[in-house]
Amino acid sequence: MDFGSIIGILIALIGIIGGQLIEGGYIGSMLQTAAFLIVFCGTAGAVMVQSPVRVFVRGIRMARWVVMPPKFEPRQVINDVVRWSASARKAGLLALDQQAGMATDGFVRKGLQLLVDGAEAETLRDVMEVEIMTFEEYYRQAARIWEAAGGYAPTIGILGAVLGLIHVMENLSDPARLGSGIAVAFVATIYGVGLANLVFLPVANKLKVLIAGQVLLHEILLEGLISIANGEHTRMIEIRLLGYVADQRFDANGP
């Protein structure tokens, strides 16, 4: 569970709602069904037009990563590589065949199987780098739907504002209906700008960070497998891979 994202959402809501109350307004004035439908459905429709349905659905499902991100444990990956290296030095690369069969991750399984099959280090790198690029693009395509939504939402909000003003102009002779039209006009703009900057763009950027983390895990693993293929000493492999882990080294020496 990513409590930072939850706290961030709460702070944003408290700031907006609190500011509204301090100014003497009330929460009900910000709740306009018509404005929400215009902005939300209009934005969703625009994103669906630019993206294949499977990519759109995948992006929606990925939103849960914001509060429940995938595991990011580089030290565990390094420990696994060190264990495989020790096993390979002791009993040969064929000893990794059992590890390949037990692997649940397709990337790990493929890399270990290439080692067992006697692939050269360069061949291993070429094959697995294609896997990494495909993995990254697969998830980045899905994350881009949130970035696109962040671009469309403010414009759709302006469209909602214009529609609200048209409604006002059509009912100038009926003062009782002017208020609702003006409310839709302004609230639609709030929804468009608010959803873009408080939801869509933050979600897109958070997903990019999480995807980059998963790519880094793959790169650590690939570097470790190549080192094993080159017959490097287990201790040297561990030292090399620990260079990818920046948290303790940099946090202790800087802000």
C-alpha positions in Angstrom: 0.0 0.0 0.0 1.4 3.4 -1.0 0.3 5.7 1.8 2.0 8.7 0.2 -0.5 8.7 -2.7 -3.4 8.4 -0.3 -2.1 11.2 1.9 -1.5 13.3 -1.2 -5.1 12.8 -2.4 -6.5 13.7 1.0 -4.3 16.9 1.2 -5.6 18.0 -2.2 -9.2 17.4 -1.2 -8.8 19.1 2.2 -7.2 22.1 0.5 -9.9 22.5 -2.1 -12.9 21.8 0.1 -11.4 23.7 3.1 -10.8 26.7 0.9 -14.4 26.6 -0.4 -15.8 26.5 3.2 -13.4 29.3 4.4 -14.7 31.5 1.6 -18.2 31.0 2.8 -19.3 28.5 0.1 -20.7 25.1 0.6 -19.8 21.7 -0.8 -23.1 21.3 -2.6 -22.3 24.1 -5.0 -19.4 22.1 -6.3 -21.6 19.0 -7.1 -23.1 19.4 -10.5 -24.1 16.2 -12.3 -24.4 17.8 -15.7 -20.9 19.3 -15.5 -19.4 16.0 -14.3 -21.0 14.1 -17.2 -19.8 16.6 -19.7 -16.2 16.6 -18.5 -15.8 12.9 -17.4 -17.6 11.3 -20.3 -16.2 13.7 -22.9 -12.7 13.1 -21.7 -13.2 9.3 -21.6 -14.6 9.3 -25.1 -11.8 11.4 -26.5 -9.2 9.1 -24.9 -11.0 6.0 -26.3 -10.9 7.5 -29.8 -7.1 7.8 -29.7 -6.3 4.5 -28.0 -7.2 0.9 -28.8 -9.8 -0.6 -26.4 -7.4 -3.1 -25.0 -4.9 -0.3 -24.2 -7.6 1.8 -22.6 -8.8 -1.0 -20.4 -5.2 -1.9 -19.4 -4.6 1.7 -18.5 -7.7 1.8 -16.3 -6.7 -1.4 -14.5 -3.2 0.0 -13.9 -4.6 2.9 -11.9 -4.6 0.6 -8.9 -0.8 0.8 -9.0 -1.1 4.3 -7.6 -2.2 3.0 -4.2 -1.1 -0.7 -4.6 2.2 -0.5 -6.6 4.0 -3.6 -7.8 6.9 -4.8 -5.7 10.1 -3.0 -6.1 12.8 -5.0 -4.3 16.2 -4.6 -6.1 18.0 -6.2 -3.2 15.9 -9.3 -3.5 16.8 -9.5 -7.2 20.5 -9.1 -6.4 20.2 -11.9 -3.8 18.6 -14.2 -6.3 21.4 -13.5 -8.9 24.1 -14.1 -6.2 22.5 -17.4 -5.4 22.3 -18.5 -9.0 25.9 -17.4 -9.5 27.1 -19.5 -6.6 25.1 -22.5 -7.8 26.5 -22.1 -11.4 30.1 -21.9 -10.1 29.6 -24.9 -8.0 27.7 -27.3 -10.3 27.8 -25.6 -13.7 25.1 -23.7 -15.7 23.0 -26.8 -16.0 22.3 -26.5 -12.3 20.1 -23.5 -13.1 17.7 -25.6 -15.1 15.7 -26.3 -11.9 15.7 -22.6 -11.0 14.3 -21.8 -14.5 11.5 -24.3 -14.1 10.5 -22.9 -10.7 10.5 -19.2 -11.8 7.1 -17.6 -12.0 8.3 -14.5 -13.8 8.5 -15.0 -17.6 11.5 -12.7 -17.9 13.5 -14.6 -15.2 12.5 -17.9 -16.7 13.6 -17.0 -20.2 16.9 -15.5 -19.0 17.8 -18.6 -17.0 16.8 -20.9 -19.8 19.1 -19.1 -22.2 22.0 -19.5 -19.6 21.2 -23.2 -19.3 21.2 -23.5 -23.1 24.7 -22.1 -23.3 23.8 -18.7 -24.9 26.8 -16.3 -25.3 26.7 -13.2 -23.2 26.1 -10.9 -26.2 23.3 -13.1 -27.5 21.8 -13.1 -24.0 21.9 -9.3 -23.9 20.4 -8.9 -27.4 17.5 -11.2 -26.7 16.7 -9.9 -23.2 17.0 -6.2 -24.1 14.2 -6.8 -26.7 12.2 -8.3 -23.9 12.8 -5.2 -21.7 11.9 -2.7 -24.5 8.7 -4.6 -25.2 7.8 -4.7 -21.5 8.4 -1.0 -21.1 6.4 0.0 -24.2 3.5 -2.4 -23.3 3.0 -0.6 -20.0 3.8 2.9 -21.1 1.1 2.7 -23.8 -1.4 2.1 -21.0 0.0 4.9 -18.8 -0.3 7.4 -21.7 -4.1 7.2 -21.5 -4.0 9.1 -18.2 -1.6 11.7 -19.7 -4.0 12.1 -22.7 -6.9 12.5 -20.3 -5.0 15.3 -18.5 -4.6 17.1 -21.8 -8.2 16.7 -22.9 -10.0 17.4 -19.6 -9.4 21.2 -19.3 -10.6 21.7 -22.9 -13.7 19.6 -22.3 -14.2 21.7 -19.1 -14.2 24.8 -21.2 -16.7 23.2 -23.6 -18.9 22.5 -20.6 -18.6 26.1 -19.6 -19.7 27.3 -23.0 -22.6 24.9 -23.0 -23.7 26.3 -19.6 -23.5 29.8 -20.9 -25.5 28.9 -24.0 -28.1 27.5 -21.5 -28.1 30.8 -19.7 -28.5 32.8 -22.9 -31.5 30.7 -23.9 -33.2 31.4 -20.6 -32.6 35.1 -20.1 -36.4 35.5 -19.8 -36.6 33.0 -17.0 -34.4 34.2 -14.1 -35.1 31.0 -12.1 -33.1 29.0 -14.6 -30.2 31.3 -14.9 -28.5 30.1 -11.7 -28.2 26.5 -12.7 -26.8 27.4 -16.1 -24.1 29.6 -14.7 -23.3 27.0 -12.0 -22.8 24.3 -14.7 -20.5 26.7 -16.6 -18.2 27.4 -13.8 -18.2 24.0 -12.2 -17.5 22.3 -15.5 -14.3 24.4 -15.7 -13.4 23.4 -12.2 -14.0 19.7 -13.0 -11.9 19.9 -16.1 -8.9 21.6 -14.6 -9.2 19.8 -11.3 -9.4 16.3 -12.7 -6.5 17.0 -15.1 -4.2 18.4 -12.4 -5.3 16.4 -9.3 -6.1 13.1 -10.9 -5.1 12.4 -14.5 -1.7 13.9 -14.8 -0.5 12.8 -11.3 -1.7 9.2 -12.0 0.2 9.3 -15.4 3.4 10.5 -13.8 3.2 8.0 -10.9 2.7 5.1 -13.3 5.7 6.3 -15.3 7.8 6.2 -12.1 6.5 2.7 -11.2 7.2 1.4 -14.8 10.7 2.8 -14.6 11.2 0.9 -11.4 10.1 -2.4 -12.9 12.4 -1.8 -15.9 15.3 -1.2 -13.5 14.6 -4.5 -11.9 14.8 -6.2 -15.3 18.1 -4.3 -16.1 19.6 -5.5 -12.8 18.6 -9.0 -13.5 20.0 -8.9 -17.1 23.3 -7.5 -15.9 23.5 -10.3 -13.4 22.7 -13.0 -15.9 25.3 -11.6 -18.3 27.9 -11.6 -15.5 27.1 -15.2 -14.8 27.4 -16.1 -18.5 30.9 -14.4 -18.5 31.9 -16.5 -15.5 32.6 -13.6 -13.2 33.1 -14.2 -9.5 30.0 -14.2 -7.3 31.4 -11.4 -5.1 32.2 -9.2 -8.0 28.7 -9.7 -9.4 27.2 -8.6 -6.1 29.3 -5.5 -5.9 28.5 -4.6 -9.5 24.7 -5.0 -9.0 24.7 -3.1 -5.7 25.7 -0.1 -7.8 22.1 0.0 -9.0 20.7 0.4 -5.4 20.9 4.1 -4.6 18.7 4.5 -1.6 21.1 4.0 1.2 24.3 5.3 -0.5 22.8 8.6 -1.6 20.3 9.1 1.2 23.1 9.0 3.7 25.2 11.6 1.9 22.7 14.1 0.6 19.1 15.4 0.8 
